[in-house]
Each structure stands twice: as C-alpha cells, then as structure tokens.
C-alpha cells in the first residue's frame, strides 16, 4: 500500500543564471533550490504575446515511434499549488534581476549544514 504524504510548501530559492535580449522569446534560465535540499537547473522564462511571461520546467526531447518530437519534464511539481509557488518565485526573481535590484536576503534559517556545494554564492 502506498501512503499519501502532505506537506506545506517548502522554502524555494531562485537564481537567474542568464538573461537574454529583448528580441528573444526566451528571456532567462533559472536554477531553483527546493527546501534547501534539492536543486533543479534549466527552468526557462519565456514571453509570448498570448501568455505573457511564463515558466517552463527543465525537459528532455526525444522522437517517438510516430516520428514526432516529444518533450518530457525532468523536474516538475506534482500539484497545482507547487507549480504556482515555483512559477511565482521564478518570475519574481526574474523581475528583480531585470530591474537591476539586489536579490532579497532569505529569511530561511539553515541548521547544521551549509550551501557550499550548491550553485549559489
């Protein structure tokens, strides 16, 4: 039997790794650390006329039996609330980076470990 686990939204830290020029629909690459434990690289911020700014998860592509290119997320939230939480955090980090402001200092308290091995300064 499988157990169902529930939890509150974990702490999320976002770093914008690269910005792209105004001509590109791809606006930025981002890295997300979830709960101070897991890192996901390759999230993308896009801008379209229909959707405005939106976030896509890191994915791989392959050609299926019908010869069609299929994209499969390598990292993704499992709930709508989880997706909304990550999306909002990435878009907020993007806005801060574009405006040239300093990134906010985290209020998250780390205990008994450091982030030395993670990709943040």
Secondary structure per residue as TSV (DSSP state, phi and psi in degrees):
chain	resnum	aa	ss	phi	psi
A	1	X	-	360.0	140.2
A	2	X	-	-94.3	146.4
A	3	X	-	-98.6	147.9
A	4	X	-	-102.8	126.6
A	5	X	-	-109.3	141.6
A	6	X	-	-124.2	150.7
A	7	X	-	-155.8	164.2
A	8	X	-	-79.6	169.0
A	9	X	-	-64.7	132.5
A	10	X	-	-76.3	163.7
A	11	X	-	-61.7	137.0
A	12	X	E	-129.0	129.3
A	13	X	E	-117.6	136.3
A	14	X	E	-123.8	138.6
A	15	X	E	-123.8	131.3
A	16	X	E	-85.7	115.7
A	17	X	E	-83.5	-36.3
A	18	X	E	-153.8	136.4
A	19	X	E	-105.3	148.5
A	20	X	-	-114.9	159.9
A	21	X	-	-68.7	171.0
A	22	X	T	-65.3	-23.6
A	23	X	T	-73.7	-22.4
A	24	X	-	-87.6	142.9
A	25	X	S	-72.2	-31.5
A	26	X	E	-77.3	119.9
A	27	X	E	-99.9	-31.7
A	28	X	E	-165.4	156.2
A	29	X	E	-107.1	143.9
A	30	X	E	-135.2	155.9
A	31	X	E	-119.1	140.0
A	32	X	E	-123.6	133.7
A	33	X	E	-108.9	126.7
A	34	X	E	-107.8	123.5
A	35	X	T	63.5	18.2
A	36	X	T	67.6	13.1
A	37	X	T	-124.9	-40.6
A	38	X	E	-118.5	140.5
A	39	X	E	-115.5	136.8
A	40	X	E	-122.7	123.4
A	41	X	E	-104.7	155.1
A	42	X	E	89.2	16.5
A	43	X	E	-69.1	146.4
A	44	X	E	-123.7	142.0
A	45	X	E	-106.6	124.2
A	46	X	E	-117.6	160.1
A	47	X	E	-132.4	127.3
A	48	X	E	-129.0	160.9
A	49	X	T	-66.2	-34.4
A	50	X	T	-78.9	-45.9
A	51	X	T	-99.1	-15.7
A	52	X	E	73.9	-144.7
A	53	X	E	-79.7	135.9
A	54	X	E	-148.5	162.2
A	55	X	E	-114.6	136.8
A	56	X	E	-117.2	150.2
A	57	X	-	-83.6	159.0
A	58	X	-	-61.3	138.0
A	59	X	E	-145.0	164.3
A	60	X	E	-117.4	157.4
A	61	X	E	-121.6	151.5
A	62	X	E	-152.5	162.6
A	63	X	E	-99.4	124.2
A	64	X	-	-82.3	-176.7
A	65	X	T	-62.0	-26.9
A	66	X	T	-84.7	1.3
A	67	X	S	83.0	10.1
A	68	X	-	-91.7	143.1
A	69	X	E	-79.9	127.1
A	70	X	E	-118.0	139.6
A	71	X	E	-109.1	133.8
A	72	X	E	-126.4	123.9
A	73	X	E	-64.1	135.5
A	74	X	S	-89.9	-25.6
A	75	X	S	-138.3	133.3
A	76	X	-	-161.1	148.7
A	77	X	-	-68.7	153.7
A	78	X	S	-101.4	-2.1
A	79	X	S	-132.1	161.0
A	80	X	H	-64.3	-38.2
A	81	X	H	-64.3	-41.1
A	82	X	H	-62.4	-43.2
A	83	X	H	-63.6	-45.3
A	84	X	H	-61.2	-40.1
A	85	X	H	-62.9	-47.4
A	86	X	H	-66.9	-44.8
A	87	X	H	-57.8	-48.0
A	88	X	H	-64.4	-39.5
A	89	X	H	-65.4	-42.5
A	90	X	H	-67.0	-44.9
A	91	X	H	-65.7	-36.3
A	92	X	H	-65.8	-44.0
A	93	X	H	-62.3	-38.9
A	94	X	H	-62.7	-47.4
A	95	X	H	-60.6	-42.6
A	96	X	H	-62.2	-44.6
A	97	X	H	-64.3	-44.4
A	98	X	H	-64.5	-37.9
A	99	X	H	-76.7	-8.2
A	100	X	T	76.8	14.9
A	101	X	-	-81.0	161.0
A	102	X	-	-73.4	147.3
A	103	X	-	-69.3	143.4
A	104	X	-	-66.6	149.4
A	105	X	-	-78.5	135.1
A	106	X	-	-71.7	142.2
A	107	X	-	-93.7	-1.9
A	108	X	-	-70.3	132.5
A	109	X	-	-94.9	122.8
A	110	X	-	-94.7	135.0
A	111	X	-	-119.9	133.0
A	112	X	S	60.3	14.9
A	113	X	-	-154.9	162.5
A	114	X	-	-122.1	169.3
A	115	X	-	-101.8	25.5
A	116	X	T	-58.6	-33.6
A	117	X	T	-89.3	-1.3
A	118	X	S	-96.3	161.3
A	119	X	S	-80.4	24.5
A	120	X	-	-111.5	152.0
A	121	X	-	-70.1	360.0
